């Protein structure tokens, strides 16, 4: 990270808030979809994915200039890994702070969504671990990491908000897991026994698959864009001419 970045505590607040609101959107829209369309799972998924696309796009636009709008430990981890040679990206203490903030935010997001719909916070019983689900998480996470860092490498980071929103919206439908692609969000969704929930027993497999996907995404990135390591500071939004990140 460059010296022009906001202080770490402010970036941590942005990551906590952004991840919390993201999970609130995912879980809340899932509960609403379940209540509004109880007999149509396809329509529930359409409602859930539409809200997530729009909400995630807005959150990146609002908070990207503060923290980079990672909202995802694999994005922060990839940023740290890419920046080691060139001295860019997150430092190790910043990475730890981001991951903690994202995880706490994700859990709080589930609690808030449950409270808004008065369903009560409880541990999800929704099992999701199948070979297809795990492969889906590898594919979804690899694509997400490749997308985000390819945009930075090609100086198109300003397109991250609509591009990431569009990708996640599409991945809801082309993956059998509905594209969690985010360890913090996966943990947060344990705490809602609703449409968007995930059973604790399914979480370790999902997180491992997401980490594998991140590694695959980074590998593809470095093959396609060898200079990507020098642009780690530009994730998720590109820097302006005056400051490090706009």
C-alpha positions in Angstrom: 0.0 0.0 0.0 1.2 3.5 -0.7 1.7 6.3 1.9 -1.2 8.1 0.4 -3.7 5.5 1.6 -6.2 6.3 4.4 -5.0 5.0 7.8 -5.4 1.3 8.4 -8.2 1.7 11.0 -10.3 3.6 8.5 -9.7 1.0 5.8 -10.6 -1.7 8.3 -13.9 0.0 9.1 -14.7 0.2 5.3 -13.9 -3.5 4.9 -16.0 -4.4 7.9 -18.9 -2.2 6.8 -18.8 -3.3 3.2 -18.6 -7.0 3.9 -21.4 -6.6 6.5 -23.6 -4.9 4.1 -22.8 -7.4 1.3 -23.9 -10.3 3.5 -26.9 -8.3 4.7 -27.9 -8.0 1.0 -27.2 -11.6 0.2 -29.0 -13.1 3.2 -31.7 -10.4 3.4 -32.7 -10.8 -0.3 -32.6 -14.6 0.2 -35.1 -14.4 3.0 -37.3 -12.0 1.1 -37.2 -14.3 -2.0 -38.1 -17.3 0.2 -41.1 -15.4 1.6 -42.3 -13.9 -1.6 -41.8 -16.9 -3.9 -42.0 -19.9 -1.5 -42.8 -22.5 -4.3 -40.4 -21.3 -7.0 -36.7 -21.9 -6.3 -35.7 -20.5 -9.7 -37.5 -17.2 -9.0 -35.9 -17.1 -5.5 -32.5 -17.4 -7.1 -33.3 -14.7 -9.6 -34.4 -12.3 -6.9 -31.4 -13.1 -4.7 -28.8 -12.7 -7.5 -30.4 -9.5 -8.8 -30.2 -7.8 -5.4 -26.6 -9.0 -4.9 -25.5 -7.7 -8.3 -26.9 -4.3 -7.6 -25.8 -4.1 -4.0 -22.3 -5.2 -4.6 -21.8 -2.7 -7.4 -22.9 0.1 -5.2 -20.8 -1.0 -2.3 -17.6 -1.1 -4.5 -18.4 2.4 -5.8 -19.0 3.8 -2.3 -16.1 2.2 -0.4 -13.5 1.4 -3.1 -11.7 4.7 -2.6 -11.3 4.0 1.1 -10.1 0.4 1.3 -10.1 -0.9 -2.3 -13.5 -2.6 -1.6 -12.0 -6.1 -1.3 -14.7 -7.5 1.0 -13.1 -10.9 0.4 -10.1 -12.5 2.1 -9.0 -14.3 -1.1 -8.8 -10.9 -2.9 -6.8 -9.4 0.0 -4.5 -12.5 0.1 -4.0 -12.3 -3.7 -3.2 -8.6 -3.4 -0.6 -9.4 -0.7 1.0 -12.3 -2.7 1.2 -10.2 -5.9 2.8 -7.3 -4.3 5.7 -9.1 -2.5 8.3 -8.6 -5.3 7.4 -5.0 -6.2 6.7 -3.8 -2.7 3.1 -2.9 -3.6 -0.3 -4.2 -2.3 -1.1 -5.0 1.3 1.5 -5.6 3.9 1.1 -8.7 6.1 -0.3 -6.8 9.1 -2.7 -5.0 6.8 -3.7 -8.4 5.3 -4.5 -9.8 8.8 -6.5 -6.7 9.7 -8.5 -6.9 6.4 -9.3 -10.6 6.9 -10.5 -10.1 10.5 -12.6 -7.0 9.6 -14.2 -8.9 6.7 -15.0 -11.9 8.8 -16.5 -10.0 11.6 -18.4 -7.9 9.1 -19.8 -11.0 7.4 -21.1 -12.5 10.6 -22.7 -9.2 11.7 -24.4 -8.9 8.2 -26.2 -12.2 8.8 -27.3 -11.1 12.2 -28.7 -7.8 10.8 -30.5 -9.5 8.0 -32.1 -12.0 10.3 -33.2 -9.3 12.6 -34.8 -7.2 9.8 -36.9 -10.1 8.8 -37.5 -11.3 12.4 -36.4 -14.8 11.7 -33.9 -15.1 14.5 -30.2 -15.9 14.2 -29.5 -19.6 14.2 -27.0 -22.0 12.7 -27.8 -23.1 9.2 -28.6 -26.7 8.5 -28.2 -26.3 4.7 -25.6 -28.8 3.5 -23.8 -27.8 0.3 -20.7 -29.9 0.1 -20.8 -32.0 -3.0 -18.1 -32.5 -5.6 -20.0 -30.2 -8.0 -20.3 -27.5 -5.4 -16.6 -27.6 -4.6 -15.6 -27.5 -8.2 -17.9 -24.6 -8.6 -16.2 -22.7 -5.9 -12.8 -23.3 -7.5 -14.1 -22.0 -10.9 -16.0 -19.1 -9.4 -13.1 -17.9 -7.2 -10.5 -18.3 -10.0 -12.6 -16.2 -12.3 -13.2 -13.5 -9.7 -9.5 -13.2 -8.9 -8.5 -13.2 -12.6 -11.1 -10.5 -13.4 -10.2 -8.1 -10.6 -6.5 -8.2 -11.1 -6.7 -8.3 -14.9 -8.6 -5.0 -14.7 -5.9 -3.5 -12.5 -3.1 -4.8 -14.8 -4.7 -3.3 -17.8 -5.5 0.1 -16.2 -9.3 -0.5 -16.2 -9.8 -0.7 -12.5 -12.5 1.9 -12.7 -14.7 -0.8 -14.3 -14.4 -3.0 -11.3 -17.7 -2.2 -9.8 -20.0 -3.1 -12.7 -17.6 -5.9 -13.9 -17.4 -7.6 -10.5 -21.2 -7.2 -10.0 -21.9 -8.7 -13.4 -19.5 -11.6 -12.9 -21.0 -12.6 -9.5 -24.5 -12.3 -10.9 -23.6 -14.6 -13.8 -21.8 -17.0 -11.5 -24.9 -17.3 -9.4 -26.4 -19.1 -12.4 -23.5 -20.9 -14.1 -22.2 -22.6 -10.9 -24.1 -25.2 -8.8 -22.8 -23.6 -5.6 -24.3 -20.2 -6.5 -20.8 -18.7 -6.3 -19.9 -17.9 -2.7 -16.3 -17.3 -3.9 -15.5 -15.6 -0.5 -14.4 -17.3 2.7 -15.7 -14.4 4.9 -19.1 -14.5 3.3 -19.1 -18.3 3.6 -18.5 -18.1 7.3 -21.1 -15.3 7.8 -23.8 -17.3 6.0 -23.5 -20.0 8.7 -25.5 -17.8 11.0 -28.7 -17.7 9.0 -30.8 -20.9 8.6 -32.5 -19.5 5.5 -32.3 -19.7 1.7 -28.7 -18.2 1.7 -27.4 -20.2 4.6 -24.7 -22.9 4.7 -24.2 -25.6 7.3 -20.9 -25.4 9.3 -19.8 -28.8 8.1 -19.8 -27.5 4.5 -17.7 -24.5 5.2 -14.2 -26.0 5.4 -14.6 -27.6 2.0 -15.8 -24.4 0.5 -13.0 -22.4 2.0 -10.3 -24.8 0.7 -11.9 -24.8 -2.7 -11.9 -21.0 -2.7 -8.2 -20.9 -1.8 -7.5 -23.4 -4.6 -9.5 -21.2 -6.9 -7.5 -18.1 -5.9 -4.3 -19.9 -6.6 -5.6 -21.0 -10.0 -6.7 -17.4 -10.7 -3.3 -16.0 -9.8 -1.6 -18.5 -12.0 -3.7 -17.6 -15.0 -3.2 -14.0 -14.2 0.6 -14.2 -14.3 0.5 -16.2 -17.5 -1.7 -13.7 -19.2 -0.5 -10.5 -17.6 3.1 -10.9 -16.4 3.2 -7.3 -15.2 0.2 -7.7 -12.9 2.4 -7.7 -9.7 3.2 -4.1 -10.2 -0.4 -3.0 -10.1 -1.4 -4.6 -6.8 -2.0 -1.1 -5.3 -4.7 -0.6 -7.9 -7.1 -3.3 -6.6 -10.0 -2.9 -6.6 -10.2 0.6 -8.1 -7.5 2.3 -10.1 -5.4 5.1 -8.7 -6.0 8.7 -9.7 -3.3 11.0 -10.9 -3.2 12.8 -7.5 -3.5 10.0 -5.0 -2.7 6.3 -4.8 -6.2 5.0 -5.3 -9.3 6.7 -6.6 
